[in-house]
Amino acid sequence: MNTPPIYVTKPFIADDDAVLKAVTTVLQSGQFTNDGGQIQALQQELINYLDVPNISLFCNGTIALLMGLKALGLKGEVITTPFTFPATIHALEWLGLTPVFCDIDEATMCIAPDKIEALITKRTSAILGVHVYGMACDVMAIQAIADKHQLKVIYDAAHCFISKLHGKSIAHYGDISMFSFHATKLFSTIEGGGLVCRDASLPEKLTLMKNFGIKYEGEVIGTGLNGKMSEFHAAIGRVNLQALHQEIAKRNRVLSLYQQYLSGHDGIIMLDFPAHLTHSLQYLSVRLMGDNTSSKQIRNYIYQSLRDENIFARKYFYPLCSNYPCYQNLPSASKAKLPIANMIAEQILCLPFYGDLPEDSIAKICAIVTQYDA
Ligand code: T4K
């Protein structure tokens, strides 16, 4: 095969000179990690960019989520969605919390608020929603349920760095929101993650937790781990943040080309962002319909047809977390209780989506995708 591969994404990074200069600055400073100047600067720049009250930085999104859940002191059961990346559910399991799977809403593919209350027990301590692909959970309905039952609300906002809901960053909703700054994310520190907290006292607690619980030299005041972001990652993040507007403009162009090429095909459903939610520009997912029995087959044919052309779409998030061997025996994991999630996981395909994707590649991808929906 001669054509170069096209992957689901291509990491966005600022130009080489800016990155090398940033790395050199860290090298010359002699401070490579442990809460140095780059971390402090990136933290403030992100607070300004997102217009959020605080942000704590971590070595990746998974550890950020794990530490956020721990900082909230959750116990027992957490109601969550099966339609997510494994990290979301594993973070619960690693803390000894029991995930209770709730079905998803067909339009948003996020946790279905009308199905949450039936799952609440005396052991429930929180609701963990995922803003899948940047579609927002119904944050108002979820908060109302949480208030009524005195539950915490955590959002996995890994896909939503630039998402604005009702005019403000999506991280304003819930007790804690987690961003991933992985290389595959729109804004990246190569590996990295961030937590935005409603409770203004939590960031200080998190600073201790991600540094072994060390307050001062010789004084450990709690159980901590190592969740720190390095100075190199922070420095690269800073130059990426400055250049991000370029990638955002390019992705908007790619998005509108996909919209043009895929419009008019009833069997291909693109994400429908409501007026009060900005597009996250993170994934280009399509739901491939067909009749009830054939949608999985169609999705898999298209996936394979693309691969045959060296184009690597992804089935995020198939299989569902509730169908993994480590979770499938949970009472809430039964397929009969999660009909929408099980259906959508077999229909979804994330197509290549990044700023430098050329129009002829988009046209080729869409020609393959639409061949089953004449
Ligand atoms: N919650 C949610 C809802 C998430 O989606 C994620 C991560 C997390 C939590 C956890 O956040 P982190 O702890 O990762 O910060 C990728 C990413 O590794 C993962 O961050 C992301 N979600 C997930 C949806 O996608 P994989 O297993 O698909 O990665 P991989 O290596 O197959 O990469 C996908 C494609 O990207 C490759 O086919 C090629 C391209 N690529 C990737 C990398 C890493 C590159 O071109 N260059 C690269 O350096 O998980």
Residues whose N, C-alpha, C, O or C-beta is under 5 A from the ligand:
A	BS01	T4K	Y7 V8 T9 K10 P11 N60 G61 T62 T84 F85 A87 T88 D156 A158 S180 F181 H182 A183 T184 G192 G193
